[in-house]
Amino acid sequence: MPKTLFKLDLSKPMEQQAHPGHNRWHPDIPAAFSVELGQSFRMECKDWTDGQISNNDDPRDIRDVILPRVHVLSGPVYVNGVEPGDLLVVDILDIGAFAESEWGFNGIFAKENGGSFLTEHYPEAAKSIWDFEGIYTTSRHVPGVKFAGLIHPGLIGVAPSMELLQEWNKRENELKMTDPDRVPELATSPQAEHAVLGTLKGAEFDRVVKEGARTVPPRENGGNCDIKNLSKGSRVFFPVFVDGAKLSVGDLHFSQGDGEITFCGGIEMAGWIDLRVDVIKGGMEKYKIKDNPVFKPGPVEPNYSDYLVFEGISVDEFTGKQHYLDANIAYRRACLNAIEYLKTLGYTGEQAYMILGTAPIEGRINGIVDIPNACCTVAIPTQIFDKDINPK
């Protein structure tokens, strides 16, 4: 087993850990540790909310979650010998839940506090707790479903340069200002409240917190990509923007459907991840990997072979308005069609929604050229249910 580099006490918030992590992106957040090229190491991770959600039947902790506190990340890790312009090569060797915390949660966020992909249809908070048994998971809140997990980090990334950080803040603020009162908001701005910046204190903390980007979206540095196939055996090639790359990781999921549509998506958990790092010198220019990471999926995934597939097209479900090749609307319609079908099997809309968010659902953009409709699909593995769900 690799040496544990970043060790946590699950009973304490991130800022009280022996080595505090962070929940903002900024190049000047100090590295917690350094590693050598070729070194393997373990990072322990809290759940993305920093322990705000309890294993009970009350959804009020989902409703009232303090969003400026997320995502708490373990790191940064300084990789010796890595410079801007290189590619940082990160192998995910293994990943798992803590033995003392073999459960996770999924939540539909309230519209006024984060919202979700289908927030206009499901504006109220809801929660499901999922118990782990080896590779499988079940929920007392979603009966009749059992599936194998594909554990992965929802968030893994490197630090931005100051120039890149300024570009993020500029473009995201411009978007936000097009509709500043929108709920949920169009983008998140730097926010001092509940910020955790490693060991920074005093004037340096005050400076960095005004500039630090929230961790909500994926960006050029990787970040919150929520790719369910980025599991053990995967290799990621990160563009490097600062000396040492400053790698961070967190937001572990036991399982997730494509799209992470409930927003508190997948099955969120605390756990550990084993990594190994290397470098391709000058790799950003050599392979033209400059704007986003590239990754190779690992060989491990749930072995489901029978699916029921639901289509969606670019027509607004409220107004009937035709949109031009809008994949967002098409995927939303596919999800809604799947939910309506699952409701005929006895599930509530919220339960069906959470099945799509947690189970190994396959989402696809199937057509993006046939004007005026994009075609997206949501494929549900029928074998996760304890009964035949096919039409008959």
C-alpha positions as CSV (number, residue, x, y, z in Angstrom):
1,M,0.0,0.0,0.0
2,P,1.4,3.5,-0.9
3,K,2.3,5.8,2.0
4,T,-0.6,8.0,3.1
5,L,0.5,11.5,2.2
6,F,-2.7,13.4,3.1
7,K,-4.3,12.0,6.2
8,L,-7.7,13.1,7.6
9,D,-9.8,13.0,10.8
10,L,-13.4,12.6,9.6
11,S,-14.7,14.2,12.8
12,K,-13.0,17.5,12.1
13,P,-13.7,20.2,9.4
14,M,-11.0,20.7,6.7
15,E,-9.5,23.8,8.2
16,Q,-8.9,21.9,11.4
17,Q,-7.0,19.1,9.9
18,A,-3.3,18.6,10.6
19,H,-2.7,19.6,6.9
20,P,-5.6,21.7,5.8
21,G,-6.8,21.3,2.2
22,H,-8.6,24.0,0.2
23,N,-11.9,24.8,-1.5
24,R,-10.8,27.5,-3.9
25,W,-8.4,27.5,-6.9
26,H,-5.4,29.8,-6.8
27,P,-1.8,29.4,-7.7
28,D,-0.6,30.9,-4.4
29,I,-2.3,28.3,-2.1
30,P,0.7,26.6,-0.5
31,A,1.5,23.0,-1.3
32,A,0.8,20.6,1.6
33,F,3.4,18.1,0.5
34,S,5.9,17.4,-2.3
35,V,6.5,14.2,-4.2
36,E,9.1,12.9,-6.7
37,L,8.4,11.7,-10.2
38,G,7.4,8.0,-10.2
39,Q,6.2,8.2,-6.6
40,S,3.0,6.5,-5.5
41,F,1.0,7.9,-2.6
42,R,-2.4,7.9,-0.9
43,M,-4.7,10.9,-0.4
44,E,-7.5,10.7,2.1
45,C,-10.6,12.8,1.1
46,K,-13.6,14.1,2.9
47,D,-17.0,14.1,1.1
48,W,-17.4,17.2,-1.0
49,T,-19.6,19.0,1.6
50,D,-17.0,18.6,4.4
51,G,-19.3,16.3,6.4
52,Q,-22.4,18.4,6.3
53,I,-24.7,15.4,5.4
54,S,-25.8,12.8,8.0
55,N,-26.8,9.2,7.5
56,N,-30.5,9.6,8.4
57,D,-33.8,10.1,6.7
58,D,-34.1,13.9,7.1
59,P,-33.4,15.9,3.9
60,R,-33.1,19.2,5.7
61,D,-29.3,18.9,5.7
62,I,-29.4,18.7,1.9
63,R,-31.8,21.7,1.8
64,D,-29.6,23.7,4.1
65,V,-26.2,22.7,2.9
66,I,-23.6,25.6,3.0
67,L,-22.5,25.7,-0.7
68,P,-19.7,28.2,-0.3
69,R,-17.9,25.5,1.7
70,V,-17.6,23.1,-1.2
71,H,-15.7,21.3,-2.6
72,V,-13.1,20.5,0.1
73,L,-10.0,19.1,-1.6
74,S,-7.0,17.2,-0.4
75,G,-3.8,18.9,-1.5
76,P,-2.2,20.7,-3.2
77,V,0.7,18.3,-3.9
78,Y,3.9,19.8,-5.4
79,V,5.5,17.4,-8.0
80,N,9.2,18.0,-8.1
81,G,10.6,18.4,-11.6
82,V,7.3,19.6,-13.2
83,E,7.1,23.0,-14.9
84,P,4.6,25.0,-16.9
85,G,4.3,23.6,-20.4
86,D,4.7,20.0,-19.2
87,L,2.1,17.4,-19.0
88,L,1.6,15.9,-15.5
89,V,0.8,12.2,-15.9
90,V,-1.4,10.9,-13.0
91,D,-2.3,7.2,-12.7
92,I,-5.2,6.3,-10.5
93,L,-4.0,3.1,-8.9
94,D,-6.9,2.4,-6.5
95,I,-9.7,4.1,-4.8
96,G,-12.2,3.1,-2.0
97,A,-14.3,4.0,1.0
98,F,-13.1,4.2,4.6
99,A,-13.9,1.0,6.5
100,E,-15.6,3.0,9.2
101,S,-17.7,5.0,6.7
102,E,-19.2,2.5,4.2
103,W,-22.1,4.7,3.1
104,G,-22.7,7.6,0.8
105,F,-25.5,10.0,-0.1
106,N,-27.3,11.5,-3.1
107,G,-29.3,14.7,-3.0
108,I,-31.6,16.8,-5.1
109,F,-30.7,20.3,-4.2
110,A,-33.5,22.9,-3.6
111,K,-33.9,25.4,-6.4
112,E,-33.0,28.3,-4.1
113,N,-29.8,26.6,-2.9
114,G,-27.9,25.3,-5.9
115,G,-30.7,23.6,-7.9
116,S,-30.2,20.7,-10.2
117,F,-30.5,19.8,-13.9
118,L,-34.3,19.3,-13.6
119,T,-34.8,22.0,-11.0
120,E,-37.9,23.4,-12.6
121,H,-39.5,20.0,-12.3
122,Y,-38.0,19.1,-8.9
123,P,-37.5,22.3,-6.9
124,E,-37.6,20.8,-3.4
125,A,-34.7,19.1,-1.6
126,A,-34.6,15.3,-1.3
127,K,-32.0,12.8,-0.1
128,S,-31.2,9.1,-0.4
129,I,-28.6,7.2,1.6
130,W,-26.7,4.4,0.0
131,D,-25.0,1.5,1.9
132,F,-21.9,-0.2,0.5
133,E,-21.5,-4.0,0.5
134,G,-18.2,-4.8,-1.3
135,I,-18.6,-3.6,-4.9
136,Y,-22.4,-3.2,-4.5
137,T,-24.7,-0.6,-3.1
138,T,-28.4,-0.4,-2.1
139,S,-30.6,2.3,-0.6
140,R,-33.4,2.1,1.9
141,H,-34.8,5.2,0.2
142,V,-34.9,3.7,-3.3
143,P,-36.1,0.1,-3.0
144,G,-35.7,-2.6,-5.6
145,V,-32.4,-1.4,-6.9
146,K,-28.9,-2.8,-6.5
147,F,-25.8,-2.1,-8.6
148,A,-22.1,-2.3,-8.8
149,G,-20.2,0.9,-8.1
150,L,-17.5,2.5,-10.2
151,I,-15.7,4.6,-7.6
152,H,-14.0,7.7,-9.0
153,P,-12.9,11.2,-8.1
154,G,-15.5,13.7,-9.2
155,L,-12.8,16.4,-8.9
156,I,-9.1,16.2,-9.7
157,G,-7.0,19.0,-11.1
158,V,-3.9,21.2,-11.0
159,A,-3.5,24.9,-10.0
160,P,-4.1,27.6,-12.6
161,S,-1.6,30.2,-13.4
162,M,-2.4,33.8,-12.3
163,E,-3.2,34.7,-15.9
164,L,-5.5,31.7,-16.3
165,L,-7.3,32.4,-13.0
166,Q,-7.9,36.0,-14.1
167,E,-9.4,34.8,-17.4
168,W,-11.7,32.4,-15.5
169,N,-13.0,35.2,-13.2
170,K,-13.4,37.6,-16.1
171,R,-15.4,35.3,-18.4
172,E,-17.5,33.8,-15.7
173,N,-18.4,37.2,-14.2
174,E,-19.4,38.4,-17.7
175,L,-21.7,35.5,-18.0
176,K,-23.2,36.0,-14.5
177,M,-23.9,39.7,-15.2
178,T,-26.1,38.8,-18.2
179,D,-28.7,37.7,-15.6
180,P,-27.4,38.5,-12.2
181,D,-30.6,37.6,-10.3
182,R,-31.0,34.2,-11.8
183,V,-31.8,31.3,-9.5
184,P,-29.8,29.1,-9.7
185,E,-27.0,31.5,-10.6
186,L,-25.3,31.3,-14.0
187,A,-21.8,31.2,-12.5
188,T,-20.1,31.4,-9.1
189,S,-17.8,34.4,-8.2
190,P,-14.9,34.4,-5.8
191,Q,-16.4,34.3,-2.3
192,A,-14.6,34.8,1.1
193,E,-17.3,33.2,3.2
194,H,-16.3,29.6,4.3
195,A,-13.1,29.7,2.2
196,V,-10.4,27.2,3.1
197,L,-6.9,28.1,1.7
198,G,-4.6,25.5,3.2
199,T,-2.2,27.2,5.6
200,L,-2.6,30.7,4.4
201,K,-3.3,33.3,7.0
202,G,-3.4,37.1,7.5
203,A,-2.8,39.5,4.6
204,E,-2.0,36.7,2.2
205,F,-5.3,34.9,3.0
206,D,-7.2,38.2,2.5
207,R,-5.5,38.7,-0.9
208,V,-6.0,35.2,-2.2
209,V,-9.6,34.8,-1.1
210,K,-10.6,37.8,-3.2
211,E,-9.2,36.2,-6.3
212,G,-9.7,32.4,-5.7
213,A,-12.1,30.7,-8.1
214,R,-14.8,28.5,-6.8
215,T,-14.4,24.8,-7.5
216,V,-17.9,24.2,-9.0
217,P,-17.2,23.9,-12.7
218,P,-14.7,21.9,-14.8
219,R,-12.1,24.2,-16.4
220,E,-8.8,24.0,-18.3
221,N,-7.0,22.6,-15.2
222,G,-9.4,19.6,-14.9
223,G,-11.4,20.3,-11.8
224,N,-15.0,19.2,-11.2
225,C,-15.5,17.1,-14.4
226,D,-17.5,14.3,-12.8
227,I,-16.5,11.7,-15.3
228,K,-17.7,8.4,-14.0
229,N,-15.2,6.3,-16.0
230,L,-12.2,8.1,-14.4
231,S,-11.8,5.2,-12.1
232,K,-8.9,2.9,-11.0
233,G,-6.6,2.0,-13.8
234,S,-7.2,5.4,-15.5
235,R,-4.4,7.7,-16.6
236,V,-4.8,11.5,-16.8
237,F,-2.6,13.9,-18.7
238,F,-2.9,17.4,-17.1
239,P,-1.6,20.6,-18.7
240,V,0.7,22.2,-16.2
241,F,0.4,26.0,-15.5
242,V,2.6,26.5,-12.4
243,D,5.8,25.0,-11.0
244,G,5.1,21.7,-9.4
245,A,1.6,21.5,-11.0
246,K,0.0,21.6,-7.5
247,L,-2.3,18.6,-7.8
248,S,-5.5,18.3,-5.7
249,V,-8.3,15.7,-5.5
250,G,-11.6,15.2,-3.8
251,D,-15.4,14.8,-4.3
252,L,-15.2,11.0,-4.4
253,H,-18.2,9.1,-5.8
254,F,-19.1,5.4,-5.2
255,S,-21.1,5.5,-8.4
256,Q,-22.7,8.1,-10.8
257,G,-24.9,8.3,-13.8
258,D,-23.7,10.3,-16.8
259,G,-24.5,13.9,-16.3
260,E,-24.6,13.9,-12.5
261,I,-28.0,15.3,-13.0
262,T,-29.2,15.8,-9.4
263,F,-26.2,18.2,-8.8
264,C,-25.4,16.6,-5.4
265,G,-24.9,13.8,-7.9
266,G,-23.7,10.3,-7.9
267,I,-23.2,8.7,-4.5
268,E,-21.1,11.1,-2.6
269,M,-18.6,9.6,-0.1
270,A,-15.5,10.1,2.0
271,G,-12.6,7.8,1.2
272,W,-9.1,7.4,-0.2
273,I,-7.3,7.4,-3.5
274,D,-3.9,6.0,-4.5
275,L,-2.1,8.0,-7.2
276,R,1.3,7.8,-9.0
277,V,2.7,10.8,-10.9
278,D,5.1,11.3,-13.8
279,V,5.8,13.9,-16.4
280,I,6.0,14.4,-20.2
281,K,8.4,17.4,-20.6
282,G,7.1,20.0,-23.0
283,G,4.0,17.8,-23.5
284,M,1.5,20.7,-23.8
285,E,3.1,21.9,-27.1
286,K,4.2,18.5,-28.3
287,Y,0.7,17.0,-28.1
288,K,-1.4,20.2,-28.3
289,I,-3.0,19.4,-24.9
290,K,-3.4,23.0,-23.8
291,D,-7.0,23.7,-23.0
292,N,-8.2,20.6,-21.1
293,P,-6.8,17.3,-19.7
294,V,-6.9,14.1,-21.7
295,F,-7.4,10.7,-20.0
296,K,-7.4,7.0,-20.7
297,P,-10.2,5.1,-18.9
298,G,-9.2,2.1,-16.8
299,P,-10.2,-1.5,-17.6
300,V,-12.7,-1.8,-14.6
301,E,-16.4,-1.1,-15.0
302,P,-19.7,-2.6,-14.1
303,N,-20.6,-5.4,-16.5
304,Y,-24.2,-4.6,-17.6
305,S,-25.3,-5.7,-21.1
306,D,-29.1,-5.1,-21.2
307,Y,-30.4,-1.5,-21.4
308,L,-33.6,0.4,-21.9
309,V,-32.8,3.6,-23.8
310,F,-34.8,6.8,-23.7
311,E,-34.5,9.5,-26.4
312,G,-34.8,13.3,-26.1
313,I,-34.9,16.1,-28.7
314,S,-34.4,19.9,-28.7
315,V,-38.0,20.9,-28.0
316,D,-38.8,22.7,-24.8
317,E,-41.2,20.6,-22.6
318,F,-42.9,23.7,-21.2
319,T,-43.5,25.8,-24.3
320,G,-43.2,23.4,-27.1
321,K,-40.7,25.8,-28.7
322,Q,-38.3,24.3,-31.2
323,H,-34.6,24.9,-30.4
324,Y,-31.7,24.6,-32.8
325,L,-29.5,21.5,-32.1
326,D,-29.7,22.2,-28.3
327,A,-28.1,19.1,-26.6
328,N,-28.9,20.5,-23.1
329,I,-32.6,20.5,-23.8
330,A,-32.4,17.1,-25.6
331,Y,-30.6,15.5,-22.7
332,R,-33.1,17.0,-20.3
333,R,-36.0,15.6,-22.3
334,A,-34.4,12.1,-22.4
335,C,-34.0,12.2,-18.6
336,L,-37.6,13.3,-18.1
337,N,-38.8,10.6,-20.5
338,A,-36.9,8.0,-18.4
339,I,-38.3,9.4,-15.2
340,E,-41.9,9.2,-16.4
341,Y,-41.3,5.6,-17.4
342,L,-39.9,4.6,-14.0
343,K,-42.8,6.3,-12.3
344,T,-45.1,3.7,-14.0
345,L,-43.1,1.0,-12.1
346,G,-44.1,2.5,-8.7
347,Y,-41.2,4.9,-8.1
348,T,-41.8,8.5,-7.2
349,G,-40.4,11.2,-9.5
350,E,-37.7,12.0,-6.9
351,Q,-36.7,8.3,-6.6
352,A,-36.5,7.9,-10.4
353,Y,-34.5,11.1,-10.6
354,M,-32.0,9.8,-8.0
355,I,-31.7,6.4,-9.9
356,L,-30.6,8.4,-12.9
357,G,-28.1,10.3,-10.8
358,T,-26.6,7.4,-9.0
359,A,-26.7,4.2,-11.1
360,P,-24.3,3.5,-14.0
361,I,-26.5,5.3,-16.5
362,E,-25.1,5.8,-20.0
363,G,-25.8,9.2,-21.5
364,R,-25.0,10.0,-25.1
365,I,-25.2,12.8,-27.7
366,N,-26.3,10.6,-30.6
367,G,-26.9,13.2,-33.2
368,I,-25.8,16.8,-33.3
369,V,-26.1,17.6,-37.1
370,D,-29.7,16.8,-38.1
371,I,-31.4,20.2,-38.0
372,P,-33.2,21.4,-36.0
373,N,-33.0,18.6,-33.4
374,A,-30.1,17.2,-31.4
375,C,-30.8,13.7,-30.2
376,C,-29.6,12.6,-26.8
377,T,-30.2,9.3,-25.0
378,V,-30.3,8.0,-21.5
379,A,-29.6,4.2,-21.2
380,I,-30.8,2.5,-18.0
381,P,-29.2,-1.0,-17.2
382,T,-32.3,-3.2,-16.6
383,Q,-30.3,-5.7,-14.5
384,I,-30.0,-3.3,-11.6
385,F,-33.7,-3.8,-10.7
386,D,-35.1,-6.8,-8.8
387,K,-37.9,-7.2,-11.4
388,D,-38.3,-7.0,-15.2
389,I,-38.8,-3.4,-16.1
390,N,-39.2,-3.9,-19.9
391,P,-42.5,-3.0,-21.6
392,K,-44.7,-6.0,-22.1
